[in-house]
Amino acid sequence: MRLDKFLFFTRLTKTRSLAQKIVGEGHVRMDGQPVTRAHAEVRPGSVITLPLHGAVHVIRVEALPARRGPASEARSHYTALTPAQPIDAAVAAF
């Protein structure tokens, strides 16, 4: 599944075009590698790091969604590996 579709289907971004913008700007990492293509392939087990809503999120893909369903269904497709850290705190840690 495409990375932009995964972010949209799991309700991590409000629109697919916003997901494409975040990925295109180079702010997303998948399995530790920077990703700049919205069509990068997401698989179960992939670890995605991305900035959303003023915080850095690290998630592991558990399953690929077939549609953009309700929020409770969307959350079942990924696991948060760390609590969301404010971006300022993440920058200060480096």
Sine and cosine of phi, psi and omega as CSV:
sin_phi,cos_phi,sin_psi,cos_psi,sin_omega,cos_omega
0.00,0.00,0.59,-0.81,0.05,-1.00
-0.91,0.41,0.57,-0.82,-0.01,-1.00
-0.88,0.48,-0.69,0.73,-0.02,-1.00
-0.90,0.43,-0.62,0.79,0.05,-1.00
-0.92,0.39,-0.64,0.77,0.02,-1.00
-0.88,0.48,-0.73,0.68,0.00,-1.00
-0.88,0.48,-0.63,0.78,0.02,-1.00
-0.96,0.30,-0.73,0.68,-0.03,-1.00
-0.90,0.44,-0.55,0.83,-0.01,-1.00
-1.00,0.01,0.13,0.99,0.07,-1.00
0.90,0.44,0.44,0.90,0.11,-0.99
-0.98,0.21,-0.48,0.88,0.13,-0.99
-0.83,-0.56,0.45,-0.89,-0.06,-1.00
-0.96,0.26,-0.57,0.82,0.01,-1.00
-0.73,-0.68,0.35,-0.94,0.03,-1.00
-0.95,0.33,-0.57,0.82,0.02,-1.00
-0.92,0.40,-0.55,0.84,0.09,-1.00
-0.91,0.41,-0.65,0.76,0.05,-1.00
-0.88,0.47,-0.67,0.74,0.02,-1.00
-0.90,0.45,-0.62,0.78,0.01,-1.00
-0.91,0.42,-0.73,0.69,0.00,-1.00
-0.87,0.49,-0.69,0.72,0.00,-1.00
-0.93,0.36,-0.69,0.72,-0.02,-1.00
-0.89,0.47,-0.49,0.87,0.01,-1.00
-0.98,0.20,-0.10,1.00,0.07,-1.00
0.99,0.13,0.37,0.93,-0.03,-1.00
-1.00,0.00,-0.04,1.00,-0.10,-1.00
-0.94,-0.34,0.63,-0.78,0.11,-0.99
-0.85,-0.53,0.63,-0.78,0.07,-1.00
-0.79,-0.61,0.84,-0.55,-0.05,-1.00
0.80,0.59,0.62,0.79,0.07,-1.00
0.99,0.11,-0.09,1.00,-0.03,-1.00
-0.96,-0.27,0.69,-0.73,0.05,-1.00
-0.89,0.46,0.62,-0.78,0.00,-1.00
-0.85,-0.52,0.78,-0.63,0.03,-1.00
-0.85,-0.53,0.07,1.00,-0.01,-1.00
-0.92,-0.40,0.81,-0.58,0.00,-1.00
-0.92,0.39,-0.36,0.93,-0.02,-1.00
-1.00,-0.06,0.25,0.97,0.08,-1.00
-0.86,0.51,0.63,-0.78,-0.10,-1.00
-0.99,0.16,0.82,-0.58,0.06,-1.00
-0.98,-0.19,0.70,-0.71,0.02,-1.00
-0.77,-0.64,0.41,-0.91,0.10,-0.99
-0.84,0.55,0.70,-0.71,-0.04,-1.00
0.99,-0.15,-0.25,0.97,0.04,-1.00
-0.91,0.42,0.61,-0.80,0.07,-1.00
-0.95,-0.31,0.84,-0.55,-0.07,-1.00
-0.90,-0.44,0.75,-0.66,0.08,-1.00
-0.90,-0.44,0.81,-0.58,-0.03,-1.00
-0.47,-0.88,0.46,-0.89,0.06,-1.00
-1.00,0.01,0.79,-0.62,0.05,-1.00
-0.58,-0.81,0.71,-0.71,0.13,-0.99
0.81,0.58,0.65,0.76,0.05,-1.00
0.97,0.23,0.24,0.97,-0.01,-1.00
-0.62,-0.79,0.38,-0.93,0.06,-1.00
-0.99,-0.10,0.80,-0.60,-0.02,-1.00
-0.92,-0.40,0.66,-0.75,0.10,-0.99
-0.86,-0.52,0.88,-0.48,-0.05,-1.00
-0.79,-0.62,0.42,-0.91,0.12,-0.99
-0.91,-0.41,0.75,-0.66,0.01,-1.00
-0.97,0.26,0.84,-0.54,0.02,-1.00
-0.99,-0.11,-0.61,0.79,-0.02,-1.00
-0.40,-0.92,0.34,-0.94,0.02,-1.00
-0.99,-0.13,0.82,-0.58,-0.02,-1.00
-0.96,0.26,0.53,-0.85,0.03,-1.00
-1.00,-0.01,-0.32,0.95,-0.04,-1.00
-0.40,-0.92,0.15,-0.99,0.10,-1.00
-1.00,0.00,1.00,-0.08,-0.06,-1.00
-0.99,-0.13,-0.26,-0.96,0.03,-1.00
-0.90,0.43,0.34,-0.94,-0.08,-1.00
-0.84,0.54,-0.64,0.77,-0.01,-1.00
-0.89,0.45,-0.61,0.79,0.05,-1.00
-0.94,0.33,-0.63,0.78,-0.02,-1.00
-0.90,0.45,-0.65,0.76,-0.02,-1.00
-0.91,0.40,-0.37,0.93,-0.01,-1.00
-0.96,0.28,-0.18,0.98,-0.04,-1.00
-1.00,-0.02,-0.09,1.00,0.04,-1.00
-0.53,-0.85,0.32,-0.95,0.04,-1.00
-0.83,-0.57,0.75,-0.66,0.07,-1.00
-0.97,0.23,0.84,-0.55,-0.03,-1.00
-1.00,0.07,-0.49,0.87,0.06,-1.00
-0.70,-0.72,0.46,-0.89,0.12,-0.99
-0.91,0.42,0.55,-0.84,0.00,-1.00
-0.87,0.50,0.78,-0.63,0.01,-1.00
-0.95,-0.30,0.73,-0.69,0.06,-1.00
-0.81,0.58,0.59,-0.81,-0.07,-1.00
-0.86,0.51,-0.63,0.77,0.01,-1.00
-0.87,0.49,-0.65,0.76,0.02,-1.00
-0.92,0.38,-0.60,0.80,0.01,-1.00
-0.91,0.41,-0.63,0.78,0.02,-1.00
-0.94,0.35,-0.63,0.77,-0.01,-1.00
-0.91,0.41,-0.46,0.89,-0.03,-1.00
-0.94,0.33,-0.39,0.92,-0.02,-1.00
-1.00,-0.02,0.00,0.00,0.00,0.00
